Amino acid sequence: MTRNTQRDHDPAELGELERSILLIVWRKGTLTAEQVREDLGRPLKDSTIRTVLRRLEEKGYLAHSLDERTFVYRPAESRQRVASRAVKRIVDWFCEGSVEALLVGMVDSEVLGRQELQRLAERIAAAQKGAPSRAKEGKR
């Protein structure tokens, strides 16, 4: 079967409704279009939800399986992987490819605090040693 998906879609190009639906699917794991519509809590037509779900699938963010005749959607990519692509785009666009410049800017703007930087440094050190990171263990 030929798939018409874009695994490298730029997350910055997602619309507000697409992002909202994607967040719901990441949070819940698997959902039908009807469940997505109910979770959104907005008065949208079923056809609108189905169109957005189809587009998210075409862009490579979602996949579906059939339960009898009902499409059940699930994430095709993790939130972390999509976020990593978005950050890479920011680093490339605004920091000339320098992650250091991004992090220094985040510290200067007080987006990252001292404790968070320390946790990041510990996770990086653990990853370099091949030890399981806290994220892999599900701890924070």
N, C-alpha and C positions, 0 to 999 in steps of 0.2 A: 504494500500500500504506500503510495506517495504522500508525504506530509508537506503541507505548505506552511511551515512555521519558520520564524526568525529567532533563532536562539541568541542572537546578539543585539536584539532590539534595545534602543536607548531608553532607559526608564524615565528620563527627563521628558520624553515625548508622551507619556501617559496622561490622559485627561483625569480630571477630578473624580468622575464616576468610575473610571477604570481603576484608579488607585483605591477608592473606597471598597470596591468589590474584591480586589486583590487582597486587601487587608483582611476582609471577612473570611476569604477562603484560607489564607494563611493561618488565621486564628482558629478556625473550626476544623480544618483538615479536608473534609469532603462535604460537598453540599449539592443539592439540586438547584435549578434556577429558581424554583418557588421558595426554597429556604433562603437563598441569597436575597430575593425580593423582600421577604419578611424581615430579615436581619437589617436591611438597609433602612427600614422605617421611613421610606419616602414613597409617595404615591406615583410609582412608575409602572408602566404597562409591562406585562410579561414579555412581550416581543422586544421591548427595549433591553431588558435584562438579558434575554437570550442572545441578542445581537452583541452586547458588550462581552458576554462570556465567550462567544465565538471569536470575537476579535482578540481577546486576551489569549485564547488558545492559538490563534494564527500567529500571534506575536511571540509565542513560546513560553508564556507565563503559566498557562493552565493546560491540563490534559483532562480527558473524560473517559469514562467507561459507561457501559450500558447496564442498567439494572432493570431487567425486563425491557420496557420501552422508554425508560427515563434516563436521561443523561445525568451522570453524577460527576461533578467536577472536583478536581484536586490540584494542588500546586504542582507544576512541572519543574519549577525552580524554587529553591529556598529563598526566604526573605533576605538572608545574609548574602547569598550569591548576587541577587538583584541589587542590593545595597552596595555591594563591592563594585559592581559595574557602574553604578551612579557616581560613586566616589571617585573611581578611576577617571570618569569623564570630567569631573570637577578639577581633579589634579591636572589632567592634561590641558583643559581649557584655561584655568586661572592661575595655575602654579607652575606652568611649563614643565610638567611631569615630575615635580619635586614633592614627594610626600612630606618631607621635612618642612617645606614652606607651608603646606597645609596645616600641619600640626602646630607649628610655631604661631601661625595666624589664629588657630583655635585657642591656644593658650593666651595669646595677647588679647583676644576678644572674650576671654573668660568662659569659653564654651567647655573647655576641659580644665578641671581643677587638679591640684597636686595629687590627691588620693587616686583619682582616675588615671593620671599619668603613671603613677607607681604601679597600679594594677596592670596597665598595658605593658609596662616594662617587664613585669614579672611573667606575663603571658608570652611575650616575645622571647624572653630568656628560656622559658620552659619549652617553647616550640623549637628553638634552636638546639636544645639538648635532646629533642625527640621525646620528651615527657608529655603525657596527655595534658592538654590545657584545661583550665576550669570550664571553658565553654563545652568541650567534649564530654566532660563529666556531668554537665548539666548544673553545675554550681555557679554561684556568683559571688 
